[in-house]
Amino acid sequence: MKLNFTKAAIESLPPPAKGWAYHYDTKTRGLAIGISHTGARSFVVYRKVLGKPERITLGRYPDLTIEQARGKAASINSAIAHGENPADKRRQDRKEMTFGQLFAEYLQRHAKRNKRTWDEDEAIFNRHLGKLASLKLSAITRAQVASVHSHIGAEHPRTANKVLALVSSIFGRAAEWGLWDKPNPAKSIKKFKERSRDRFLQSDELPRFFQAVAEEPNGAIRDYVLLSLLTGARRSNVLAMRWEAISFSRGEWRIPETKNGTPHVITLSPEALAILANRKPAEATGYVFPGPWETGHLEEPRKGWERILVRAGIEDLRIHDLRRTLGSWQAKTGASLSIIGKSLNHKSPNTTAIYARLDLDPVRESVERATNAILAAAGLKPAAEVVKLNKTG
């Protein structure tokens, strides 16, 4: 049935007893309105292309107006006149990967196999790129990536650069795997100049900080934060700490492989050992901070960290700054740069030879001296327990 599409004419059409019924517009070739037995109405274009019938759905009525439907139908008719098949393009678009699907591929095929910090890539994507996950790859443009980079960089230039590097790596791998044959949308976007960060816990902040940590209701977060401070270890290493790597008799924690690509033995102060002893289950195997996540361990302590900072009234402090805090207090208590470098596993060509000649005794002395200074500044007894904790899971 053909009719001149008007609002009144379309809305007066009765629904069929079952299935769909189609009515064609007298003004635009191939444009039809389909009506289902439930009363739903959708615009479509029905045309033969190279002798093959094709039906292309344009959108629901009244979300799509009659004039908009006629405009879309005219564009499709023009493409057909130029030898194109718009239905083929629609089918290809449906097959095209989304950015989220590509990231999942990147995570499984590259990051988890080759990067010890793959979980950081996942956290960056979820926090800063998640809104783009549903977009097709062809919709991720250089302008769009530049806009995300600029928006984040206004306050967090280092994070913005990490996001840019991740996007570049994702599309780089996609090109390598034959999943992407267009220019990398992160290419040629200028990174922000990063300032070296020197934030660490000051003497007047320590009492409030330790009080806020002691009041944290989540025992795993509380212990994680304390061990991050008392060991100076990197965030990812503390999250993935395993009982098998801890020696209570030697007071040591051996990390098989660090960010620097080398193993690292961390000396554990009496306070750190007390926290671990309090957490230790009857069968001490697996992760110190187990969890239901894919990794099997605690993954994102950010919300708990934010609760602690709010209670303490402390601003602009990151979890990584706890690592810097231990190093800074080591320096305050007289440790040499070589000792600090070995305790924190800093890799530097100028000090590597010196590290090789150091044993853990001076490092242990330095860490314990710094720990005692931190606890003294916090108003706690130098040799006392950091906080009294109940056993936590």
N, C-alpha and C positions, 0 to 999 in steps of 0.2 A: 504494500500500500504506500502511495506517495502523498505527501501533503506539505504545504508551506509551514516550516517550523516556526511556531509562535509559542509563547508561554501557555496560552489558553489551549492551543491545539494539542500540545504535548501532554499537559496535565489532564486533559479530558480522555486520553486514550485508555481503554480498559485493559487490565492485565489478562493474559491468557489463562486457560484452565491449568496448564502445566508448561514447564519449560520457558522459552523466551519467544517473543514476537517482535519482528523488526519492521520499522516504518521509515521510508526514505524521504529525504528532503528534496523538494522540487528545485531549489536554488543552487545546491552544491553537489557536484557529482560524487557518488559513492558514500555520502554522509547519511548515516541512519541512526535512529534512536531505538535501542533495544529495551523491551519491557519484560521483566520476569513475572512469574506467577505470584510473587510476593509483593509486586508493585514497584520494585527497584528499577531505576531508569539509567541507562548508560549510553553515551555516544560512541559509535564505532564508524570506521571507514571500511567498506567492503568493495574491493576491486580485484580484477584479474590482472596479474603481472606475469608477462611472458606465458600467457595461457593458463597460469596457475592461480586459483582463487586465494586471496589473502584477506584476512580480517584483522584490523588493527584497532585496539581499544583506545579511546581518547581520554575518557574520564566520566565520572558520575554526574548526572544532572540532579539537582541544580548547582552543585559545586562548580561545574563547568557550564558556563552560560552558552546560549545558542550562538552568539557572535564569536565567542572563543572557539567553539567546536567548528564553526565554519572556517575560521582562520587556520586552525590546525589541519583541517581536511584539505584546504587549498594548498598548504605547504606540501602535504603528502602527494597530492595530485601533480604538483610541479616536479617533485622528485621522481615520480614514476615517468613523467614525460621526458625526463633527462636520462632515462635508462636505469634508474636506481630502483632497488626494492626495499622500501622502508621497513617492511616486516623482517627482512634479514638482519637489518641493523638492530631492531628491537631484540631479536633472538640473541644476537651477539652481545648486546648490552647486558642481557640477563645472565649470560655465561661469564661475563667479566668479573674478576675477583673484586671484593670490597677491600678497603684498606685494612679493616680488622682481620679479614681472612688471610691477607698477605702477612700481617704481623704474626698471626698464629703459625704460619708456615716458617717465617723467619725465626721464631722462637724455638721451634722444634728442630729445624734443619741446621741452624747455625748457632744461635745464642747458647742453647743448653749444651751443645756439644763442644763449643770452643771458648766460652766465656764463664769464668768463675763468678762474675757479677751479673749473670743473666737476669736474676730477679730484680736488679735495679732497672734494667731495660723494661721489664714488665711493669714496674711501679711507675716509671716515667710515662709509658704509653697510656696506662689507665688514668693517670692523673691529668696529663696535659694533651693527649691526643685521642682520648676515648670518644670525644664528640665527632671525630672524623671517621670513626670505625665503620659506619654504615655506608660511607660514600664509595662509589666505584673508583678504581685507581685513576681513570681518566679525569675524574673530578677533582683530584688532588693537584692543584696548580702551584706554580712557583709563587704567585702572588698570595695564595692562601697560606703556604708554609711561611712566607716572609711575615705575614700578618700575625700568625701564632708566635713566631720567634720574637717579633717586636713587642707584642703584648706582654709576654712573660718577661722579656728583657728589661722592661721599664722598671721592675723592682728586683728581678733576680737574673742578672746577666749570665752567671755561670750555669744556672738551670736551663736558661734559654738556649745556650750553646750546646748543652747535652741533648736537648730535644732536637735541635737541628742536626746534630751528628747522628742521632738515632734514625731520623727520617732518611738521611742520606744513605746510611748503611742498609736500611730496609729495602730501598729502591735499587741500591747497588747490587744486593744479593738477588733481587727479583730479575734484574737484567742478566746476571750471571746464570740463573736457572732457566732463562727463556720465558719468564712470566711477564716481562715488561720490555718493550722495544722503543720507548720514547725517552726524551731527556729526563734526567734526574731532577725532580722539582725542588730539591734542596741545593742544587748546584749554583755557585756564584753568589749565594746569600752571605753577606759579610757577617762574621761573628762579632759579638760584643767584646770589647776589651775588658778583661777580668782583673779585678784587684785582688791581691793576695789577702786572704782572710786571716785575721789575728785574734779572733774572739775566743775567750776562755773564761771560766768561772773565776770571778774576783773574790777577794777575801770577804767582803761584805755581803756577797750573794750566797756564799756556801751554807751558812746556817739556815736560810730560807729554803735553799735547794734541798738539803738533806731532810728537812722537816716535811717538805712537799713529797719527796720520794717515800718517806716512811708512811705517809698518809694515803699513798696510792693503793686503791683496793685490789687491783689486779696484781697478784704476786709475781707472775711471769714478767710483766712489764717492770715492776719494781726491781727485781733481781737483774733483769737485762740491763737496765740503766746503771745500776751500781757496778756491775761487772764491766760494762763499757768504760766507766770512769776508772776503775781500779786496775784494769789491765791495759788500757790505752789501745785496745785492739780495734780493727776496722769493724764497721757496722755489720757487714755481711759475715765476717768470721765469727762474731759473737752470736749472731742468729743461728749459725750452723754448728755451734760448739757441740762436740760429742763427748760422752762420758769416757769412751775408750782412749781419748786423747789427753785425759787429765791424770796426773800422778800426784796423789795426795802426799805420798811419802817424800817425793822430791820437791813438792810445791811448784809443779810445772804444768804448762798446757802446751802441747805440741800441735801446731797447725801444719798439716802436711803440705799445703800449697797456698800461698798468699797472692795478693794482687801483683806482687813483684815476680811471681813465678818461682819462688823459692820457699822451702819450709821455714818455719819460724817457731822458736821455743820462747814462750812468754813465762816470766817468773810470776808466781802467784803470791801475793802478800797474805799474811794471816787473815786479814779482813775478807779478801776474796775467797780464800779457802773456807772460811766460816759460812759464807753465803752458799757456796757449792755444797758443803756438807749438809746444810739445812735443806737443800733441794734434792739431795741424792736419794733416789728410790732404793728399794730393797735389791732390785736387779738393775744395776747401773749400766745400762746399754742404750744405744741410740742417742737421740738428741737431748741436750740439757733443757732446751725450750721446745718440746714437741708440740705439734698442732695439727689441725685437720686440713691444712693446705696441701697443695700438690707436692711441695718440697718435703713435707713431713715435719717441718719446724715452723716456729713463729716467723711471719713474713713482714708484717707492717706494723711497727710499734708507734706510728705517728700520732694516733689519737690519744694513746696513753701518755706519750711525751708531751703533747699539748696540754693535757690535764695537769701534769706536773708543773709546767711553766706558768699556767694560770694561777695555780695555788701559791706558787713561789713568788709571783709578781715579777718574773724575769722575762725580758723580751730579747729577741734576736739571738737566740741560742739554739744551735742545731745539735743533733745527736753526735755528729762528727766532731763537734767542738769539745766533747768530753775527752776525746783522744788528744786533742791539742792542750786540754787542761792539764792532763797528767804530765805531758812534756814540758809545759810551761812551769809547773810546780817543781819538776825535777831541776829545771834551770835555776829557779829561785832558791833551791836548796843546795846549789853548788855543783850539780852534775855537769860534766863536759858534753859538748855536742856529740862526741863519739859515743858516749854512754847513752845519751838520749836517742841517737840514731839507731843503736842496736836494740834498745828496748822497744822502739816503735817500728822497727824493721824498715827504716827509710833506706832507699837504695840510692847511693850517690857514688859516682866514680872517685870522688876525692876522699871518701872515707871507707870504701869497701875493704881496702887492705887493712885498715885499722880494725874494722869489725871482726875480721878473721882472726885477729890476735886476742880478742877479748873473750873471757869466759863469763858465765852468768853471775859470778859473785859480786863484782862491782855494780852490775846492772840491778841485781836484787837489792843491794844496799841502797842504791839511788831510788828505786821504785818505792821501797818501804819508807825511806826518809821523806819522799814527796807525799806518800799516802798519809803519814803521820802529820805532816804540815797541813794537808788538806783537812784532816779530821780536827786538828787543833783550831784551824780557822773557822770550822763549822761549829765549834763549841762542844765537840765531843772529846772524850778522853783519848789521848794519842794511841794507847794500846788497847782500847776497848773495842767491842763489836761495833760495826758500822751502824747497824740498826738491829733491833731484836725482831726477828721474823718468825712467823709460824711456818710449818712445812707447807709448801705450795706445789701445785701440780703444773 
